[in-house]
Amino acid sequence: MRGRGRVLWVLPALVLAAVAAALGARAQAKGVPTLTVAVTANVKGVLESCGCGVIKYGGVPEKAQTLVDLRRKLGSALVVVDSGDSFSFGDGPGKGAALAQSLVLAGYQAVNFGDEEAAIGLGAMLAAAPPGRFPWVATNLRDRVGRHPLPTSRVIAAGGIRVGVLGVLPPEWKTGRTTSGGDEIVVEDPVAAVAREAAALRDKCQVLILLAHTDQALARRVVAAVPGITLVVGGEKVTEVPHAGALGSSYWVQGEGYSRNLVLVTLRQVAGKWRAVAAKPQRVVYKSKRYPPVARIASKYLTDSSKALEELISRTYGKSPLYEGDQKCLSCHPDEHAQWLTTRHPNGWETLKKAGHRYDPDCLDCHTTGEPGKPSTALKGVQCEACHGPFAKHGELPQTRPKTEAEWAPVCGRCHNEQRSPGFSVGKYLPRVKHKAPAPG
């Protein structure tokens, strides 16, 4: 990306760490007021990591311990925020409540209302994370009768400095899912809403932070129209690497999604104004030190999920009118079925045992076969219909099934993405599972 004012760099963690440490030490030596803002984006409901992928990323219990340790070191000079999509459209009420409680215990002080939350629905989110107990911020969100259902700003006392936090969702937030969530809210113009709220905060706060669940173009418009925003925390889409750099007169930062890491942004006074001077990715490591109160919540959630799903998941049949199971396919495709049994797909369910996530709803869509987001329809393992589509549509499939690598890529990519299968290549892995062509004649 080129041009002045755009995001200028993506630096390796070691370089960022060195810069942050040097600037922080210099500022402290001179007695310059310094704040650290820990930011996350797109947690997407990942409460407890299963350790998928080559790099083992942690979940909320590991992240919570990291934040607790930082709080002990920095005291009130630490601010913890998230730019939105903390929850996931597929979460049930139990998962949402467990995640909300965990984020509060982890020390979050402001959480933006993103499009995942909007898709879930305002009523469901208020039940899972009541505003009186959860640090929501939603500057440009109204309900259907015109009221602000969530706080439009938050003021955080941090290291003797008052920090104002705003949060916006773009008007075109729609996720593409069929959901009633959008019927419950009205999204105001972000520029007008932020201008109104910032004016009310300007005399109360020395630092303004905008949690922007938007693209950079819209965030840039807000910054241009509303002077004095110190830091913009982005997060409309999941990114695989942390980003940071100048955004007009402000500073943009976004961390990776799915609880992979935190980004620690150092703010300090420069020529009488608060500026972001460094950004440091802080890796959250799988099964590293875990914060016990949050670990207990995550463990209870998985235990409760196990009890609820134990009787619902079958090896060869489900409770869906669409999916029949591998035995139905075997009756007409014995050679293909025999070859499938030689791959790792049939054991997809069993691999969850080792990770302790056998009944974790977050894992089932990729380790079972059935209707996405509906564990009650699941068949154990990655069976035929996971790749070829439900048996109920068998008559359509011979004409529409993928044939080329390009056609297979989105099918495989539903599960083999950068989060779960870093370095996955259709060209490399498809031959391991692809059926042999039928013999002529």
C-alpha positions as CSV (number, residue, x, y, z in Angstrom):
1,M,0.0,0.0,0.0
2,R,1.5,3.3,-1.1
3,G,0.9,7.0,-0.4
4,R,1.4,9.2,2.6
5,G,-0.9,8.7,5.6
6,R,-1.6,5.1,4.8
7,V,-0.4,2.2,6.9
8,L,3.4,2.5,6.5
9,W,4.9,-0.6,7.9
10,V,4.5,-4.1,9.3
11,L,7.6,-4.9,11.5
12,P,8.8,-8.1,13.0
13,A,8.1,-8.5,16.7
14,L,11.7,-8.3,17.7
15,V,12.3,-5.0,16.0
16,L,9.1,-3.6,17.5
17,A,10.0,-4.9,20.9
18,A,13.4,-3.2,20.7
19,V,12.0,0.1,19.6
20,A,9.3,0.0,22.3
21,A,11.7,-0.9,25.1
22,A,14.2,1.8,24.1
23,L,11.5,4.5,23.9
24,G,9.8,3.4,27.0
25,A,13.0,3.4,29.0
26,R,14.0,6.8,27.7
27,A,10.5,8.2,28.5
28,Q,10.6,6.8,32.0
29,A,14.1,8.1,32.6
30,K,12.9,11.6,31.7
31,G,9.7,11.3,33.7
32,V,7.5,11.7,30.7
33,P,4.0,10.3,31.3
34,T,3.6,7.0,29.4
35,L,0.6,4.8,28.7
36,T,0.4,1.3,27.3
37,V,-2.7,0.2,25.4
38,A,-3.1,-3.5,24.9
39,V,-5.3,-4.1,21.8
40,T,-7.0,-7.1,20.3
41,A,-9.4,-7.6,17.3
42,N,-11.6,-10.4,16.0
43,V,-11.4,-12.8,18.9
44,K,-14.4,-14.5,17.1
45,G,-15.5,-16.4,20.1
46,V,-12.2,-18.3,20.6
47,L,-12.4,-18.9,24.3
48,E,-10.2,-21.9,24.6
49,S,-7.6,-22.7,21.9
50,C,-7.3,-26.2,20.6
51,G,-3.7,-25.7,19.5
52,C,-4.4,-26.2,15.8
53,G,-1.7,-25.4,13.3
54,V,2.1,-25.3,13.3
55,I,2.3,-22.3,15.6
56,K,0.4,-23.0,18.8
57,Y,-1.7,-20.0,19.7
58,G,-3.3,-19.6,23.1
59,G,-6.8,-18.8,24.1
60,V,-8.4,-16.4,26.6
61,P,-6.9,-18.1,29.7
62,E,-3.4,-17.6,28.4
63,K,-4.2,-14.1,27.2
64,A,-5.7,-13.2,30.6
65,Q,-2.6,-14.2,32.4
66,T,-0.5,-12.1,30.1
67,L,-2.7,-9.1,30.9
68,V,-2.7,-9.8,34.6
69,D,1.1,-9.9,34.5
70,L,1.2,-6.6,32.5
71,R,-1.2,-5.0,35.0
72,R,1.1,-6.0,37.9
73,K,4.0,-4.4,36.1
74,L,2.4,-1.3,34.8
75,G,-0.5,-0.7,37.2
76,S,-3.1,1.7,36.1
77,A,-1.0,2.9,33.1
78,L,-2.3,-0.1,31.2
79,V,-5.5,0.2,29.1
80,V,-7.0,-3.0,27.6
81,V,-9.4,-2.7,24.6
82,D,-10.9,-4.7,21.7
83,S,-12.2,-3.3,18.4
84,G,-15.1,-5.7,18.0
85,D,-16.2,-9.2,16.9
86,S,-15.2,-10.6,20.3
87,F,-18.1,-13.0,20.0
88,S,-19.1,-15.3,17.1
89,F,-22.4,-15.7,15.3
90,G,-22.3,-19.4,16.0
91,D,-22.0,-19.0,19.7
92,G,-24.8,-20.2,21.9
93,P,-25.9,-18.3,25.0
94,G,-23.7,-20.4,27.3
95,K,-20.6,-19.7,25.2
96,G,-21.4,-16.0,25.0
97,A,-21.8,-15.7,28.7
98,A,-18.6,-17.6,29.5
99,L,-16.6,-15.5,27.1
100,A,-18.1,-12.2,28.4
101,Q,-17.2,-13.2,32.0
102,S,-13.7,-14.2,30.9
103,L,-13.0,-10.9,29.1
104,V,-14.1,-9.0,32.2
105,L,-11.8,-11.1,34.4
106,A,-9.0,-10.6,31.9
107,G,-9.2,-6.9,32.5
108,Y,-10.8,-5.5,29.3
109,Q,-12.0,-1.9,29.8
110,A,-13.7,-1.2,26.5
111,V,-15.1,-3.7,23.9
112,N,-16.6,-2.4,20.6
113,F,-19.8,-3.8,19.2
114,G,-18.8,-5.4,15.9
115,D,-20.8,-7.1,13.1
116,E,-20.6,-10.5,14.7
117,E,-22.4,-9.1,17.7
118,A,-24.9,-7.3,15.4
119,A,-25.6,-10.6,13.6
120,I,-26.1,-12.5,16.9
121,G,-28.7,-9.8,17.8
122,L,-28.9,-7.0,20.3
123,G,-31.1,-8.9,22.7
124,A,-28.9,-11.9,22.8
125,M,-25.8,-9.9,23.4
126,L,-27.4,-7.9,26.2
127,A,-28.4,-11.1,27.8
128,A,-24.9,-12.7,27.5
129,A,-23.0,-9.5,28.4
130,P,-25.2,-7.0,30.3
131,P,-23.9,-3.5,29.9
132,G,-23.8,-3.0,33.7
133,R,-21.2,-5.8,34.0
134,F,-19.5,-5.7,30.6
135,P,-17.5,-2.8,29.1
136,W,-19.4,-2.2,25.9
137,V,-18.9,0.9,23.8
138,A,-21.0,1.7,20.8
139,T,-20.9,5.3,19.7
140,N,-23.1,5.0,16.5
141,L,-25.5,2.3,17.5
142,R,-29.2,2.9,18.2
143,D,-32.1,0.6,18.8
144,R,-35.2,0.7,16.6
145,V,-36.9,3.4,18.8
146,G,-33.8,5.6,18.6
147,R,-32.2,5.0,22.0
148,H,-28.6,4.2,22.6
149,P,-28.8,0.6,24.1
150,L,-25.1,0.6,25.0
151,P,-22.7,3.3,26.4
152,T,-21.6,5.7,23.6
153,S,-18.2,6.2,25.2
154,R,-16.1,5.2,28.1
155,V,-13.7,7.2,30.2
156,I,-10.8,5.3,31.7
157,A,-8.5,6.7,34.4
158,A,-5.1,5.4,33.4
159,G,-1.8,6.4,35.0
160,G,-3.2,9.7,36.1
161,I,-4.5,10.4,32.6
162,R,-8.1,10.3,31.5
163,V,-8.6,8.2,28.4
164,G,-11.8,8.5,26.3
165,V,-12.8,5.5,24.2
166,L,-15.3,5.5,21.3
167,G,-16.4,2.6,19.1
168,V,-18.0,2.5,15.7
169,L,-19.6,0.0,13.3
170,P,-20.0,0.8,9.6
171,P,-23.5,1.3,8.3
172,E,-23.0,-1.5,5.8
173,W,-22.1,-4.0,8.5
174,K,-24.1,-6.9,7.1
175,T,-22.3,-10.2,7.4
176,G,-24.1,-11.9,4.6
177,R,-25.8,-14.3,7.0
178,T,-29.5,-14.6,7.3
179,T,-30.2,-13.2,10.7
180,S,-32.7,-11.2,12.5
181,G,-30.0,-9.3,14.4
182,G,-30.0,-6.4,11.9
183,D,-33.7,-5.8,12.6
184,E,-32.9,-4.7,16.1
185,I,-30.4,-1.9,15.5
186,V,-29.9,1.3,13.5
187,V,-26.3,2.3,12.6
188,E,-25.7,6.0,12.5
189,D,-23.1,7.8,10.3
190,P,-19.8,7.1,12.1
191,V,-18.3,10.5,11.3
192,A,-21.3,12.4,12.8
193,A,-21.5,10.2,15.8
194,V,-17.8,10.3,16.6
195,A,-17.8,14.1,16.1
196,R,-20.7,14.5,18.5
197,E,-19.2,12.2,21.2
198,A,-15.7,13.5,20.9
199,A,-16.9,17.1,21.5
200,A,-18.4,16.0,24.7
201,L,-15.2,14.2,25.8
202,R,-12.6,16.7,24.7
203,D,-12.6,18.7,27.9
204,K,-12.7,15.6,30.1
205,C,-9.9,13.5,28.5
206,Q,-6.3,14.0,27.4
207,V,-6.3,10.9,25.1
208,L,-9.0,9.7,22.7
209,I,-9.0,6.2,21.3
210,L,-11.3,5.1,18.5
211,L,-12.2,1.4,18.3
212,A,-13.1,1.2,14.5
213,H,-14.7,-2.0,13.3
214,T,-14.4,-0.5,9.8
215,D,-12.0,-0.4,6.9
216,Q,-9.2,2.1,6.8
217,A,-10.9,4.4,4.3
218,L,-13.8,5.0,6.7
219,A,-11.5,5.3,9.7
220,R,-9.5,7.9,7.8
221,R,-12.6,9.9,7.1
222,V,-13.4,10.0,10.8
223,V,-9.9,11.0,11.8
224,A,-9.9,13.8,9.1
225,A,-13.2,15.1,10.4
226,V,-12.6,14.8,14.1
227,P,-9.2,16.2,15.1
228,G,-7.5,14.9,18.3
229,I,-8.0,11.1,18.0
230,T,-4.7,9.7,19.3
231,L,-5.1,6.1,18.4
232,V,-7.4,4.1,16.0
233,V,-7.8,0.3,16.7
234,G,-8.9,-1.4,13.6
235,G,-10.4,-4.8,13.0
236,E,-13.1,-5.0,10.3
237,K,-11.4,-8.1,8.8
238,V,-9.1,-10.7,10.3
239,T,-5.5,-10.2,9.5
240,E,-2.7,-12.7,9.8
241,V,0.0,-10.2,10.9
242,P,-0.2,-7.2,13.1
243,H,-0.3,-3.8,11.3
244,A,0.6,-0.4,12.7
245,G,1.4,3.0,11.2
246,A,0.3,6.5,10.6
247,L,-3.3,7.2,9.7
248,G,-3.6,10.8,8.8
249,S,-3.0,12.8,12.0
250,S,-3.6,9.7,14.1
251,Y,-2.1,6.2,14.4
252,W,-3.7,2.9,13.3
253,V,-3.0,-0.5,14.9
254,Q,-4.6,-3.9,14.4
255,G,-3.7,-7.2,15.9
256,E,-4.2,-10.7,14.6
257,G,-7.6,-12.4,15.2
258,Y,-8.7,-15.5,17.1
259,S,-6.8,-14.6,20.4
260,R,-3.5,-15.1,18.6
261,N,-1.8,-12.1,20.2
262,L,-2.0,-8.7,21.8
263,V,-0.4,-5.6,20.4
264,L,1.0,-3.3,23.0
265,V,0.9,0.4,21.9
266,T,3.1,2.9,23.8
267,L,1.6,6.4,24.1
268,R,3.5,9.4,25.4
269,Q,3.5,13.1,25.3
270,V,5.4,14.6,22.3
271,A,5.5,18.4,22.2
272,G,2.6,18.6,24.6
273,K,0.4,16.2,22.6
274,W,-0.2,12.5,23.2
275,R,1.2,10.3,20.4
276,A,1.6,6.6,19.7
277,V,5.4,6.1,19.5
278,A,5.7,2.3,19.2
279,A,3.8,-1.0,18.8
280,K,4.9,-4.4,20.1
281,P,3.2,-7.7,19.3
282,Q,2.8,-9.9,22.3
283,R,2.4,-13.5,21.4
284,V,-0.2,-15.6,23.3
285,V,1.3,-19.0,23.6
286,Y,-0.8,-22.2,23.7
287,K,-0.8,-23.9,27.2
288,S,1.6,-21.4,28.6
289,K,0.8,-19.8,32.0
290,R,-3.0,-19.6,32.3
291,Y,-5.0,-17.3,34.6
292,P,-6.9,-19.7,36.9
293,P,-10.2,-17.9,37.2
294,V,-10.6,-17.8,33.4
295,A,-9.2,-21.3,32.9
296,R,-11.9,-22.6,35.2
297,I,-14.6,-20.9,33.2
298,A,-13.3,-22.3,30.0
299,S,-13.0,-25.8,31.5
300,K,-16.6,-25.7,32.8
301,Y,-17.9,-24.5,29.4
302,L,-16.2,-27.5,27.6
303,T,-17.5,-29.9,30.3
304,D,-21.0,-28.6,29.9
305,S,-20.7,-28.8,26.1
306,S,-19.5,-32.4,26.3
307,K,-22.6,-33.4,28.3
308,A,-24.9,-31.6,26.0
309,L,-23.4,-33.0,22.8
310,E,-22.5,-36.6,23.9
311,E,-25.8,-38.1,22.7
312,L,-26.2,-35.9,19.6
313,I,-23.2,-37.0,17.5
314,S,-23.3,-40.2,15.7
315,R,-20.7,-42.2,13.6
316,T,-22.8,-42.9,10.6
317,Y,-26.0,-40.9,10.8
318,G,-27.3,-37.7,12.1
319,K,-30.6,-35.9,12.7
320,S,-30.4,-33.8,9.6
321,P,-32.7,-34.3,6.6
322,L,-29.8,-33.4,4.3
323,Y,-26.9,-35.7,5.5
324,E,-27.0,-39.5,5.3
325,G,-23.5,-40.6,6.3
326,D,-20.7,-42.6,4.7
327,Q,-22.6,-45.9,4.7
328,K,-25.1,-44.4,2.2
329,C,-22.2,-43.5,-0.1
330,L,-20.6,-46.9,0.3
331,S,-23.5,-48.7,-1.2
332,C,-22.7,-47.2,-4.6
333,H,-19.1,-46.0,-4.3
334,P,-17.2,-48.9,-2.6
335,D,-13.8,-48.1,-4.2
336,E,-14.0,-44.4,-3.2
337,H,-15.1,-45.3,0.3
338,A,-12.2,-47.7,0.7
339,Q,-9.7,-45.0,-0.4
340,W,-11.3,-42.5,2.0
341,L,-10.6,-44.9,4.9
342,T,-6.9,-44.7,4.1
343,T,-6.8,-40.9,4.6
344,R,-6.8,-38.9,7.9
345,H,-10.3,-37.5,7.3
346,P,-12.3,-40.4,8.9
347,N,-10.3,-39.9,12.1
348,G,-11.0,-36.2,12.3
349,W,-13.3,-36.7,15.3
350,E,-10.8,-38.8,17.1
351,T,-8.0,-36.2,16.8
352,L,-10.1,-33.9,19.1
353,K,-9.6,-36.3,21.9
354,K,-5.9,-35.6,22.1
355,A,-6.6,-31.9,22.3
356,G,-9.3,-32.2,24.9
357,H,-11.9,-30.6,22.6
358,R,-13.9,-33.5,21.5
359,Y,-17.2,-31.8,22.2
360,D,-16.1,-28.2,21.7
361,P,-18.6,-26.6,19.3
362,D,-15.9,-24.4,17.9
363,C,-14.1,-27.5,16.5
364,L,-17.0,-29.6,15.3
365,D,-17.6,-28.0,12.0
366,C,-14.2,-29.1,10.8
367,H,-14.0,-32.4,12.5
368,T,-17.5,-33.7,11.8
369,T,-19.9,-33.7,8.9
370,G,-23.3,-32.0,9.0
371,E,-25.0,-28.6,8.9
372,P,-22.5,-25.9,9.8
373,G,-23.2,-24.4,13.3
374,K,-25.6,-27.2,14.2
375,P,-23.9,-29.8,16.3
376,S,-27.1,-31.8,16.6
377,T,-26.7,-32.8,13.0
378,A,-23.1,-33.9,13.2
379,L,-21.7,-37.2,12.0
380,K,-18.3,-38.2,13.4
381,G,-15.3,-37.6,11.2
382,V,-14.8,-35.7,7.9
383,Q,-17.1,-37.9,5.8
384,C,-18.0,-38.0,2.2
385,E,-20.6,-35.2,2.4
386,A,-18.2,-32.8,4.0
387,C,-16.4,-32.4,0.7
388,H,-19.1,-33.5,-1.8
389,G,-22.2,-31.9,-0.3
390,P,-25.2,-33.4,1.4
391,F,-26.8,-36.5,0.0
392,A,-30.1,-34.7,-0.3
393,K,-28.6,-32.8,-3.2
394,H,-26.9,-35.8,-4.8
395,G,-28.8,-35.3,-8.1
396,E,-27.3,-31.9,-8.6
397,L,-23.7,-32.8,-7.6
398,P,-22.4,-34.7,-10.6
399,Q,-22.8,-31.5,-12.6
400,T,-21.5,-29.1,-9.9
401,R,-18.8,-31.0,-7.9
402,P,-15.3,-29.4,-7.9
403,K,-12.9,-30.7,-10.6
404,T,-9.9,-28.3,-10.6
405,E,-7.6,-27.1,-7.9
406,A,-9.1,-23.7,-8.2
407,E,-12.6,-25.1,-7.7
408,W,-11.5,-27.2,-4.7
409,A,-9.7,-24.4,-3.0
410,P,-12.8,-22.8,-1.3
411,V,-14.1,-26.3,-0.4
412,C,-10.9,-27.2,1.4
413,G,-10.5,-23.6,2.7
414,R,-13.5,-23.8,4.9
415,C,-11.3,-25.7,7.4
416,H,-7.8,-25.6,6.0
417,N,-7.2,-21.8,6.4
418,E,-4.3,-19.8,7.8
419,Q,-5.7,-20.0,11.3
420,R,-6.0,-23.8,11.4
421,S,-3.6,-25.0,8.7
422,P,-0.8,-22.5,8.2
423,G,1.0,-23.2,4.9
424,F,-1.8,-25.3,3.5
425,S,-1.7,-25.8,-0.3
426,V,-4.4,-27.4,-2.3
427,G,-1.9,-28.5,-4.9
428,K,0.2,-30.3,-2.2
429,Y,-2.5,-31.8,-0.1
430,L,-5.4,-32.6,-2.5
431,P,-3.6,-35.6,-4.0
432,R,-3.5,-37.2,-0.5
433,V,-7.3,-37.4,-0.3
434,K,-8.5,-37.3,-3.9
435,H,-10.1,-40.5,-5.3
436,K,-8.5,-42.3,-8.2
437,A,-10.2,-41.9,-11.5
438,P,-12.6,-44.9,-12.3
439,A,-11.2,-47.6,-14.5
440,P,-12.3,-47.3,-18.2
441,G,-15.0,-49.5,-19.3
